[in-house]
Structures are given as C-alpha cells and as structure tokens.
Amino acid sequence: MSDSPESCQAPVQDVSTPDGRARLYRRGRKYMTKEERDKDKVKRRKYRHGMYSLLAMRTSRDRPSLETRLGRAFKAAEQEYVRDLGGEESMSRAMRQLINDTTWCDFFVATLDYQIQDRRQFTRDGKPIPIIELRMRIASHRRENYRLLGLERRTKIPSVSDIDWDKEASQNSASESSSGGEAK
C-alpha cells in the first residue's frame, strides 16, 4: 500500500443512476460525472507546499512528477547541473545521484528560506530556532555535494577588456577635484 494522497481516500465506485442513462462515479458521499472526476484527479495531483510535503515526495519517489510545475522546475535544475558538469554522456551513475541529491537540497533550502522570511525572531534562549538549524545542515550538505561533484567557488579576475577606462578616469578626476585639485 502506498502513502500517496490517492490511496488514503476512499476508492471511487462506479454507480449508475436509477434511470440507467447517466453514469455517476462515487467518491465518499459525493457523486460526480466522469468530467468532474477527471478534474478532481488533477486537483489532487497538484503540488502541496511545505517542507514536509517535499520530504514525503522525496521518500516516495526519486523526483516529482513531470506533470506538475515543480517537476518541470526540478528537471530544469537537474539539466543545468548536467550542463555545468559537461553533458549527459560524461555522467557516471554516482554523479547523477549527487546531482539529484543537490537539486533536492536546492528545493529544500528555497522552501526553508520562504518559511524563514516571515519570522521576526531567529533565536530562542540564545540558540537558533530549529528551522534555521535545519537550513544550515542542508546548506552544508549541498556544499559537500558541490565538492564531490568538483564544483567550487572561483573569484573572477577582471581582464583588460572588462575594465572600463573612461569610468576609472572620471572617478580619478572626481577624487582630485574633491581634494582641491592640488596633488602634492
């Protein structure tokens, strides 16, 4: 028995009306036509927000369904990591698993950031609140995944073509004029 929301509800029973012409489908106490039943299925498939729903989704399957916006965003984020690491043909199974894990970490951190943004107080009795601690743990896990994948932070050194000489000249002239124009 799976833990999906569909399995927790009563099964849909096929019931015909007394006159036998129209077919109605029963869900609990509610009778509905086939079109209404299909709309109801789409509603139940909709993403439910929050950290616990993401955790439940991760434990029940490897990635979210591609029929949802979350699933499409998840796939796009995964593909971005694959492109950064050289393409699909250079991926090993371990790298794919790390990419999947890193993408989940991205979504967890984004969800926690959204929950944290409305908080007024971030500490309780001198310690960070549990949601902050959880975010710090997930962020450090993501950093470790980056190290394992070979992605690291690099500072960009400006080249000669990146430097805007006119802007620097105007800044130098502005600093000379503020000092009185005299250089000693």
Buried (B, 14 or more C-beta within 10 A) or exposed (E): EEEBEEEEEEEBEEEEEEEEEEEBBBBEEEBBEEEBBEEBEEEEEEBEEEBEBBEBBBEEEEBBEEEBEBBEBBBEBBEEBBEEBEEEEEBEEEBBEBBBBBBBBBBBBEBBEEBBEEEEEEEEEEEEBEBBEBBEEBBEBBBBBBEEBEBEEEEEEEEEEEEEEEEEEEEEEEEEEEEEEEEE
